[in-house]
């Protein structure tokens, strides 16, 4: 049965042992000791069915993306109208010519060999058709202030693909791909990568099929050390790591593509950035409007940006952190400088319209990687109820993972009543799990829910997730 946002009359409910409230309490009783659970389940009309600590604040992890994509959808016509793709231009300095690659917030620039859309190769072709000799290759990400990581980002996540830097000039999801293949037992493994990082290969081939490869890289270092083991019978493994300086990485990759096209490059790889200043904070600016720096008047070539609604689908279905961070920055760029602070200001404005109190949420980023973020179950349910009333509510709902079918819920709720009948955003961070969205009960009623779990002891996250899933299935079966 398909999910509907129609407001059908709610059935009267009488207290009994198998009430939704008692069912929820029973099913959550075996959650990990020491963990905190917040839960709110309501009808589409706002009747409360289950309530457990609904106003306590929890780390939401990627439930943050619900809020980011909601303000994105609310401003989608403006964002689409002002969207610009990545561009390239030539700068003359006497007899020398520099190539400048300009990022303007589009996260989908690609240099993959099988690239079809948003391809860096097309910009390299444009340069190669115009000149056969350049000096420097420069990556310019000054369309946004230099705010590569949000407050509250754990430093150990920076080297991973989930914590890669945010930049107006983004290429290949700002990820470095490394493949590791086993050698003969006792010998070093075989590595392949793009070459941007210097990789110290200390991975040893051992007997068997198991792999245990560990990466270590200090922030802002281009030297990565890989240690551990890989079994001689293990398949080739592909690993992805974060890029700390995306603008520099994009310029480096463009230089490689130019050289492959016979363009002589004599100079250096460089990056142009716009430092974060007090003017990027609306509280500091006050009533003085932010004046964005003027960009170049003409590009040699630029790429057509893809629809942002497609990007929202990837953000929520896959829980793509970088794209969510850039969505917040793009919203912030419409009324301010593109800073996190400007994004927070837009968030407060829209959430006030949705009826949420400012004490019920607090965001330091757009993706949920910040450990400073907090929401209450009531805030999540209030947001979801507000979205359902918007003209774009159904389109936004379609960006959510579907239980047992796709995205981050592909392997959850399979074989249960909720397979294909629960549409929700997941969240996962250290000792934090979240699930908020809509579900359809056995009788066909649509409910709104938010379950936030924090402070699980190490190694018990899956136990908490299982308890939450059993609880939601029990409620759906009972109603």
N, C-alpha and C positions, 0 to 999 in steps of 0.2 A: 504494500500500500504506500502510495507516494505521500510525502510530507506536504501538509497544507498549512498556510498561514491564516486560514479562515477562522473566525472567532465563533465557533459553535457553542451553544449553551453548555455550561459545565454541569455535570451530574452532582446531585447532593451527596455528601459524604458523611458517614456516621462513624464515630470512634469504635474501633474493634481491634482485636489482637493482631489481625493481618492488615492493619491500616498501613499506608505507605510509610508513615513515620516509624512504626514499630518494625516493619520489614527492613527499612534502611538501617536502623540501629542493630538489628540482629545480624545482618549481613556484614556490617562493618566491625562487629565485635572482635573478629579475628585478625584485624589489621595489626601491623607490627607494633609492639609495645613502645611507648614513648612518642609515637607519631601523632600529629595533629590533623584533624579532618574538619573541613568546613563544607557545608552542603546546603543547597537550596534547590527545591524543585517546585515549580509552579505550573498552573495552566496558562494557556495563551492569554486568558483574561486577567491573570494576576493572582488567582487564588493560590495560597500556599498549601502544598501537599506535604512537603518534608522540609524541616528546618533544623540544621545542626550548626551552631556557631556561624550564622550567616553574615554577621558583621565583624568578625575577626579578620585581620589582615594577613594574607599569605603571599609568599613568593609565587607568582603565577607562571614562571618560565614562559613557554611559547604561547600561552593564552594571551600574552601581550599582543600578539599579532592580530587578534580579533579587533582590538581597539585601533591599531595602526591601519588595518585595511578598511575599517569602518569609516575613519575620517578620510581615507583615500577615496572610497566610493562616494562619500558625501560631497567631495569636491572634484569628482571625476571629470565633469565637463570642462572645468577650468584647467585641470591638469592636462587633459588631452589637447586643449586649444593651445596651451603654452609649451607643449612638449617639443623638445629638440633632440636630435640624434647627435652622435659623436661626429666631429668634423676634423679635417686636417687643412692646414694652410702653410704657405711658404713665407718666411721672413727674410728680407734682404738686409744684409749688413755689409755695405760696400760691395766687394766682389764675392762675398760669402753668402750662401743660402742655408738657412736653418729650416728644418721641418718641425712644426708644432702640432701636436695631437691634442685636441680639445675635448675633454669630457664634460657632459652636461646632464649628469645624473642618470643616464640610461644604464641599467645593470647588465644588459644582454649582449654587449660587444663580444665577438668571438673571433678567435684565430684558429679554430679547429680545422683540420684538413678537409672535413666534410661539411664545412660551414655553408649554409644556404641564405640565412638572413643575418643582418647586422654584422657583416664580415669585415674584419680589419684588412683583409686582403684587397677589398675594393678600394680602400683609401690608399693602400700601398700602390695599387695599380695607377691611381690618379697621379700620385707623385712621380712614378716611373715614366708616365707618358709626358710629364712636363719638364723633368730635368733628369740628368744622368749623374749629377755630382752635388752632394750636399755636405754641409759641415756637421752641426749638432742635430740630434734628434731629441725633442723635448716633449715631455708629457705635462699637460697643463690641466690641473684639476681645481683651479681657483673659482670655478662656478659655485663651489661650496667652501665654507671655511675648513681649515685643516683640523678635523675632529675625528681621527681615524677610529678611536675606541671610545665607548661611552663610559661614564662613571659607573663603577660597580662591576666592570668586566674583570673576571678572574684572569690574572696574568698568564696562568698556565694554559688557558684556552686560546691565547693569542696565536700560538703556533699551529693550532688545528684549523681545519677548513671552517669550523663552526664559529671561530672567533677572528676570521680574517678581517683585515682593515677595510673600513668604509671610505670610499673616495668617489668624487664626481666622475673620475676616469677609471672605469672598471673594465677589466678584460678577463674572460674565461673564469668568471665568478671569483676573481682574485685568488685562484688556487693553483698551486704547483703540483703536477701529477708525477708520481714516481712509481715505476713498476719494479718489482723484486721477483727474480726467478731463482730457483735453487740451482746449485752447481753439483759437484760430486761431494760425497760426505767428507767433511773436514776442510773443504775449500770455501772461499768466500762466495756469497751469493752474487748474482749478476744484477746490476742496477741500470735503469734507463730513466732519464728525465730530460726536461727541456734545456737544462744547463744553466738556468738563472741562479740557482743555489750551488755552492760548492758542497758536495756531499762526501762525508767521511764514511766509507762503507766498512762497518765492523760486523756485518751480519754473517754468521757462519752456517753452512749447510750441515744438517744432522740427519740421522736416519729417521724414517717415518713420514707422516703426512701433515704434522702440525706446524704452525708458524707462531712465532712470538717476537715480532719486530717492534722495537721501541724507537721513537724519534726524539731528539733533543736539540733545541735551538733557542738561543737567547733572543729576546725581543730586539728588533732592528739589526739582527745579524743575518748575513747571507751564507753562513756556514751551518750546515745541519749534520748531526751525527746520528747514524742509524746503527743500532746495536741489536743483539738478540740472535735468534735462530730461525731457520726455515727448513722444513723436512724435504729430503731429496725427492719424495713422491708428492709433495705439495704442489698445487697449481700456482701459476703466476699470480701474484697479488698486486692490486692497484691501490695506492694510498694517495691521499690528497692533503696538502698542507697550506696554511695561510700565507698570504703575501703581506708584508708590513708596509710596503711603499708601492701601492698599485700604480700610481702615475709613472714612477720610474720603471716598473715592470712592463707597462704597456709601451713605453718608449723603447725599451730594450727589445721587445718583441717586434715592434715596427721596424727597427733597424735590421733585424734578421730577415724580415720579409723584403725590405728594400734591397739588401745585398743579394738575396735570392733572385731579384729581378734585374740584376746588373747595375744597380745604382751604387756609385762609390760614396761611402760615408767616411769622412776623415776625422770628424770631431768626437765629442763626448755624448754620453747619455745623461740627461738632466731632467729635473722636475720643477715645475712652477706651482707654488701653493699660495693660498691666502691664509695668513695666520689668524687664529681665533682671537678676537679682541672683545672688550666690554660692549662694543657696538653690536655684537652678535647676540646679546641678551636683551630681550624686550624690557626686562625690569630695569636694566641700566639705561637703555635708550629713552625710556619714558614715552613722551608723546612725539619725539623726533623720529620720523620714518627712516627706515634703513635704505640707504642708497647703494644699490648693487653696483659693483665695478663694471664699467662698460666693456663688453666683449669685442672681439675682432669684427670689423664691419662685413667682411666677405670671407667665406671659406673656399678653398680650392675644390673641396668635395665634402659632402656630409651624408650620413646615413639617415634613412627615414626611420623614426622610432616606431616600434611595434605597439599595438594597443595595450594600454595599462591594465585593462580588465584581464587580459591573458596572464599578465604578470602576477596579479592578485591570486589567480588560480594556483600558480606555482607556490606563492608565498604560503598560502594556507594548506594546500594539499601536501606539499613536501616539507613545510615548515622551514622555508629558506631564509636564513638569518640576514644575509647581506642584502638581499632584495627588499626585505622588510625595512631594514635600516634606511635604505635609499628611498623607499616610499615615504617614510617620515620626513626625510630631508626635502623631498620634492614638494610635499605639502607645505613644509616650512618656508620654502623658497617663494611661494606665491604671495605671502604677506610679510616676509622678513628676509633674513640672510641665508636661510637654509640650515641653520644651526639646530642642535637638539633642543635648546631653550625655546627657539621659535616654534618647533614642533610641539613642545609641551604646551605652549600658549594656545595653539590651535586645538590641541586635545582638550584642554580645560574648557574652551569655548563650546566645542561640540558636545562634550559630556554634560555640560550644564544644560544644553538644549535637550539632552536625552533624559534629564532628571536625576543624574548621579551627583551625589555630594562629593566635594573635593577630598574629604577624608576617607572615601571608600576606594581610592586608587592613587597611585603614585608611580610615575614612570621615569626612568633615567635613560631609556633607549626605546627603540621601536621593534625589537625582535624578541626580547625576553632573556637575553644572555646576562643582563645586569642583575646582580644579587640585591640591588637596592630596590627593585620594583616590588610593588605590593598592590593587591586588589582584594576585595571581599567577594564572597559568593553572591551577595546581593548586587554588587556592582556589575558582575558578569551577567547575571540574569537580567538586570535592568537594561544593560546594553543590548542583549539579544532580543528583548521585548521591543525596544525602540527600533532596532534594525528591521524587525518584522513589520513595522508600521510604515517603513519608508518605501518609496516607489522602486528603489533599487534593492529592496530586502531579499527578494527571491534570487536575484542574480548573485548577491553576496553569499546567501546560503549555499548556493551551488559551488562555491569555492571551498567549502569545508570537506574534510575527509568523510567518506561513507563507511560505516562499520562493516568489516569483512569484505570490502570491495576495493578500496583504493587508498592512496596516500598513507599517512601515518596510522590509519586504522585498518589497513588491509588485512592484518593478521589477528585482529581483535573481534570478538563477538561472533566468530564463525560458528555456524550451526545453532545459533540461538535465535530467539524471537526478534532480536534487534539487528540481525544481519540485514543490511540494506535499509534499515529503519531508524538508524541513529546517525545524525549529521553533526559532527562536533570537532572542535579544535583541541588537539592534544597539547601537552606541555611536559617537558622533561629537563630537569637541571639537578645539580647535586642535592640529594635528599628532598626533591620536590617533584610532584607529579600533579597534573591538572587535566581536567576534561570538562569542557563546557559546550553546550549546544542545544539541539532539539532532538527529541525522540518520539516515535509513534508507538502507542501502547497496543495491546491485543485488541481493544475495542475500537481502535482507530483514532484515539485522541492524541493530539500533539501537545507535548509538554516541553517546557524550557528547564534546563538544569545547569548547575555548575557544581563540580566537586573539586576541591583543592586539598591536596595532602602535602604536608611539610614535616620535616624533622624525622624522617624515617632513619633508623639505624643503618649503618653501612651494610649493603648486601640484601636489604629487605624491600627494595623498590618494587620488584616484581610481585611480592606478596601483597603490597598495598594496592597495586594495579589490579590484581586478581580480585581482591575484596570489593573494590569499586565496581568492577564489571559485573560481578555476581549481584551486587546490590541494585544496579540499574536494570538488569534483566528481571529481577524479582518484582520491581516496581512496575515494569512494562507488562509483565504477565498478570499482575493483580488488577490492573485497571483497564 
